[in-house]
């Protein structure tokens, strides 16, 4: 194992990835596609803009809370 895998930052990144993956799985299991909440500025530029809506960011703790809430409502 290299030094990067042992750093606190690497652990936080892995934790955030697990939280993201858990939320993604819970949403998919409940048949939910969460609509994004903000417009992506880059997608608005150019002669033929293709606006995209972006969900944004949340903490790993909030991702876990959302995953638990969605999981409780899944059939």
Secondary structure by P-SEA (a helix, b strand, c coil): cccccccaaaaaaaaaaaaaaaaaaaaaaacccccccccccccccccccbbbbbbccccaaaaaaaaaaaaaacc
